[in-house]
Amino acid sequence: MLLQGPIWAGLLLSSALASKVAPDTENDATKLVPVEDVLVEIPGVDPPVEVHQVFLTVQDLATRKESPRHTQEKNVLLGRLDRGHGTWGPNHPRHRLLDSLYGFQNYFDRNMEDLNRLKKLYKNVSRQQKKLVESTIQYSSKFSKVEHLLAENHRLCQRIVDTALDFYGVERSELDDHIKTAEKNGKVAEKVSVSQALKHVVRDWSAEGLGERKDAFPCLLETLDGLFPDREGAKGLAKILLPGAGLGRLGHELSGLGGFEITSNEWSMYMNVMYRFLEEHTATAAESVYPFVDYWSHHVSNADMLRKVSFPDTPVNGSAVLLVEGDFTTVFQDKAGYFDAIVTHFFIDTARNIISYFDTIHKLLPPGGYWINFGPLLYGTAPFVQLSLEEIIAVAEAMGFELLDTPDKWGGLTTEGGKVRGWEAVYGFNERALTKNAYQSQFWIARKRA
Ligand SMILES: C[S@@+](CC[C@H](N)C(=O)[O-])C[C@H]1O[C@@H](n2cnc3c(N)ncnc32)[C@H](O)[C@@H]1O
């Protein structure tokens, strides 16, 4: 009895701790609760009670991402990443992975180049003017604050690299060699794509991004929910594909509706490496980034520019969505007719050849399958064809798609007598900025004819 007391007390302590932390699982990390807070009277145990310090790891086990589908896709991915697969060169998936890691790895140095340029430019301000600026707003101190926060972001970037090396099974020495070769060849580490990936965290996985997500998600989620009312019936889960998914939040929101098998797809290795980090670091608000510290324009205040954004705003359940990495038009070769719906969200205008996107969508859907689009028509630098909305609809119909009617609560019709609707959707990452980046985005549902 004497021996059992402490053990029993320890157990009680555990359950007391558990009940104390359970309602607050948002901060999904290991929590240490002061013993005095929970060690109240323990009936039947005479003092002194041996106190065991108990560390509880409160973690939602549903956040584990292993599933047969995930395991199989990872094997395929690792096969594609093998150096011996295909032709080695800048377009090889492993080369693109290493290039992206080179970018994350050199985050600080690349951004310090910019900061040092700004410091140098400030030297052009006259002594008199500098005196005024320094005495009123201590302008120079902004340089050191920015440098400090770039270093914070750099630490995050190093953890992103570590997670990626682990996930993709790449040795550090291989990355080091890749970087050495790149530097020898005068290739600088990519800066913009790294910055974009970090900013995309705001759009997809922070509370601040809710406004942007609200422009599109309710319509897309409600549409899918309505199109597949019996999705858990005899046919099994409705299969949804989201190409050009960025950091994948839409797919995760969709998983919340239940009854869908969700596949996302993304080509950019900067996005994919960031997503792998999110998959591994699932605890709510446990991570943070200073996404706006690398851009000095459009800020109301320094506080805005230097603000920290915590992420993720909700636990990331990696098992809910399968990410298939690579080019949408090539990685689903064996999936003809497989998906019940394909959702192109801010995607179709990224195509080099938009007709190939349409061909792929058509091929991957079965007769009766749905193509749901929401996004702008912002063509890049060298697309093979650049179609107007009317041209897109004409081509889609000629390919065998039929445009469906949609509720007018989703915005006005873009063309008289047409079936496409449009409304403004922000794609700007920074809700506090003195600039706005938004598009009159176009929404349609098209069904593949039998
Ligand atoms: C404008 S972003 C939109 C991302 C996300 N849908 C969103 O709205 O936040 C377009 C995404 O498509 C990806 N992408 C471009 N071409 C692609 C391709 N051929 N296959 C797969 N993804 C592609 C880009 O890397 C980028 O992440």
The ligand as a Gaussian input file, in Angstrom:
#p B3LYP/6-31G(d) Opt

LIG

0 1
 C       -1.933000      31.153000     -58.343000
 S       -1.379000      29.768000     -57.455000
 C       -2.853000      29.284000     -56.580000
 C       -2.616000      28.338000     -55.470000
 C       -3.895000      27.926000     -54.723000
 N       -4.821000      27.274000     -55.598000
 C       -4.508000      29.142000     -54.101000
 O       -5.500000      29.661000     -54.641000
 O       -3.994000      29.607000     -53.080000
 C       -1.247000      28.563000     -58.724000
 C       -0.493000      27.328000     -58.283000
 O       -0.465000      26.410000     -59.368000
 C        0.805000      25.775000     -59.377000
 N        1.056000      25.229000     -60.718000
 C        1.403000      25.914000     -61.839000
 N        1.519000      25.089000     -62.874000
 C        1.225000      23.846000     -62.424000
 C        1.173000      22.560000     -63.031000
 N        1.444000      22.396000     -64.315000
 N        0.825000      21.509000     -62.276000
 C        0.541000      21.659000     -60.951000
 N        0.584000      22.866000     -60.320000
 C        0.924000      23.941000     -61.040000
 C        1.752000      26.903000     -58.993000
 O        2.987000      26.392000     -58.535000
 C        0.951000      27.609000     -57.929000
 O        1.216000      27.118000     -56.637000

